[in-house]
Amino acid sequence: MFDELNLEVWDNLLLAFEYIYEFAPIWLPIFFISLAFKAWLNYKRAAYWQEESSVLLEIKLPREIHKSPAAMEVVLNSLHQTGKEGTWWDRIRKGQTRARFSLEIVSLEGKIRFFIWTQPTHRNAIETHIYSQYPEVEIYEVKEDYAKSFVYNPETISMWVAEFALTGPDPLPIKTYIDYGLDKDPKEEYKIDPMTPLLEFLGSITSGQNVWIQILIRAHKKRRILDVFKEKEDSWKNEAENEVKKILDKLKEEGGGTFPRVMTDEEKNKMTALQRSVSKYPFDCGIRAIYITEKDKFVPSNIGGTLGAVKQFGSPGSNGFKPKGWMIDFDYPWQEWFNSKDKLKAKALEEYKLRRYFYSPYLGKKYHSAKPFVLNTEELATIFHFPGEVAATPTLEKIPSLKSQAPSNLPI
């Protein structure tokens, strides 16, 4: 019987190969046309991005900031730009993509700095909106990108890199600044800023070591086939509706079907969080972290420090972050035959420098990336905002004095 089973499997394999060979004149041209189309699209997008160029802005903070993260949420609202992809001509012939931004918090040998990467066409709008909410900050164009000077050489450099994914469904929000009570603008001594542990960790980095956190964002839209053709439904909102439906169905089922049982506080909070989440502007997001040091100064515990510094953004019953992608750990030894760790690390560093995430050839590569997820402006403002005095990290660089307006009675 065993021989008969083997013979049947072999016959099925031969039949499959016969069908593949017979229909090759149909599927082979389709396959090559698909590859050619993707190559063309990548070429047009690369040309479009090169023509647009980019600019890296550094935001220097004053000694005192009394604004809650709600101020940063107003700034982020202005970055929700869905233009430049209006027609198939824009997307395919011109290679245009919607605006992309990178929000970055880095520790360069313990000195903490804030950056925003963007295209020059968006620079003025970003500066205007930041100054409108934080008039005391100073914004400078960085002439030399801090990441450009680093080249991965395994003989002299040690590097760890990871990306982050959500622990739960996209619409379920992380623990935000509103959950921490920062929307009420409490006094500094009563503030619990969830960014403080991250800044304290970044400030503890010593000479020869660097930790970079990069939050890449673009306005969320209904997903298209191949990110080009006809728009599909908005899976983010649909998933939120499904999560709410699950809660309601569970109430009816456990209530006997006629009258739903009373909703628990946890279920109420989850329903409220889901409804609040989809009421705000959503962004497609990717978050990556790089720990790069001189060979003899690599401290393994700083990997745990990087991962632990984002724990406070999650809790049971809410969403959170977990490492996924670019961990450069192989399940089987033969996987490294085609993807050496050193090559992958060099590739990861290059992708960081290019601020590339949402489009080919980066997206979807095994070992390379986690999938983009959706965060709304409230969530983004929680993980990226300018902290007040509660963040007393000595190495958080701040401008020496507050700016003040000129007296109105100066002679002209």
NORRAPE-V923664 format. One record per pair of residues at least 24 apart in sequence whose C-alpha atoms are under 6 Angstrom apart, sorted by sequence separation. I is the first residue (numbers start at 1). J is the second residue. D is the distance in whole Angstrom. If there is no record, write none. Layout:
i & j & d
I & J & D
I & J & D
This chain:
i & j & d
326 & 367 & 5
325 & 367 & 6
326 & 368 & 5
325 & 368 & 6
326 & 369 & 6
325 & 369 & 5
325 & 370 & 5
324 & 370 & 6
45 & 95 & 4
44 & 95 & 5
75 & 129 & 5
59 & 114 & 6
58 & 114 & 6
58 & 115 & 4
57 & 115 & 5
57 & 116 & 5
56 & 116 & 6
56 & 117 & 4
55 & 117 & 6
71 & 133 & 6
220 & 282 & 5
55 & 118 & 6
220 & 283 & 4
54 & 118 & 6
55 & 119 & 6
219 & 283 & 5
220 & 284 & 5
54 & 119 & 4
55 & 120 & 6
218 & 283 & 5
54 & 120 & 6
218 & 284 & 5
217 & 284 & 6
217 & 285 & 5
171 & 240 & 5
216 & 285 & 6
216 & 286 & 5
215 & 286 & 6
215 & 287 & 5
214 & 287 & 6
214 & 288 & 5
62 & 137 & 6
61 & 137 & 5
213 & 289 & 5
60 & 137 & 6
212 & 289 & 6
60 & 138 & 5
212 & 290 & 5
59 & 138 & 6
211 & 290 & 6
59 & 139 & 5
211 & 291 & 5
58 & 139 & 6
210 & 291 & 6
58 & 140 & 5
210 & 292 & 5
57 & 140 & 6
57 & 141 & 5
209 & 293 & 4
56 & 141 & 6
57 & 142 & 6
208 & 293 & 6
56 & 142 & 6
208 & 294 & 6
286 & 372 & 5
285 & 372 & 5
285 & 373 & 5
284 & 373 & 6
285 & 374 & 6
284 & 374 & 5
283 & 374 & 5
283 & 375 & 5
110 & 203 & 5
282 & 375 & 6
283 & 376 & 6
110 & 204 & 6
282 & 376 & 4
107 & 202 & 5
110 & 205 & 4
281 & 376 & 5
109 & 205 & 6
110 & 206 & 5
280 & 376 & 6
281 & 377 & 6
109 & 206 & 5
109 & 207 & 5
109 & 208 & 6
109 & 209 & 5
109 & 210 & 5
108 & 210 & 5
172 & 274 & 6
107 & 210 & 6
107 & 211 & 5
106 & 211 & 6
106 & 212 & 4
106 & 213 & 6
105 & 213 & 5
104 & 213 & 6
104 & 214 & 5
103 & 214 & 6
198 & 309 & 5
103 & 215 & 5
197 & 309 & 6
102 & 215 & 5
68 & 182 & 6
102 & 216 & 4
101 & 216 & 6
101 & 217 & 5
68 & 185 & 6
100 & 217 & 6
100 & 218 & 5
164 & 287 & 6
163 & 287 & 6
163 & 288 & 4
162 & 288 & 6
162 & 289 & 6
161 & 289 & 6
161 & 290 & 4
160 & 290 & 6
160 & 291 & 5
159 & 291 & 6
159 & 292 & 4
158 & 292 & 6
158 & 293 & 5
157 & 293 & 6
82 & 219 & 6
157 & 294 & 5
158 & 295 & 5
81 & 219 & 6
157 & 295 & 5
175 & 313 & 5
80 & 219 & 5
156 & 295 & 5
174 & 313 & 6
175 & 314 & 5
174 & 314 & 5
174 & 318 & 6
174 & 319 & 4
173 & 319 & 5
174 & 320 & 5
172 & 319 & 6
168 & 319 & 5
167 & 319 & 6
167 & 320 & 5
166 & 320 & 6
167 & 321 & 6
166 & 321 & 5
165 & 321 & 6
165 & 322 & 5
164 & 322 & 5
164 & 323 & 4
165 & 324 & 6
163 & 323 & 6
164 & 324 & 5
163 & 324 & 5
163 & 325 & 5
162 & 325 & 6
162 & 326 & 5
162 & 327 & 5
203 & 395 & 6
200 & 393 & 6
152 & 346 & 6
196 & 391 & 6
188 & 390 & 6
176 & 379 & 6
170 & 374 & 6
177 & 382 & 5
176 & 382 & 6
136 & 403 & 6
111 & 395 & 5
112 & 396 & 5
73 & 377 & 6
73 & 378 & 6
73 & 381 & 5
72 & 381 & 5
69 & 381 & 6
72 & 385 & 6
69 & 385 & 6
66 & 388 & 6
65 & 388 & 5
64 & 388 & 6
63 & 398 & 6
62 & 398 & 5
61 & 398 & 5
62 & 399 & 5
60 & 398 & 6
61 & 399 & 6
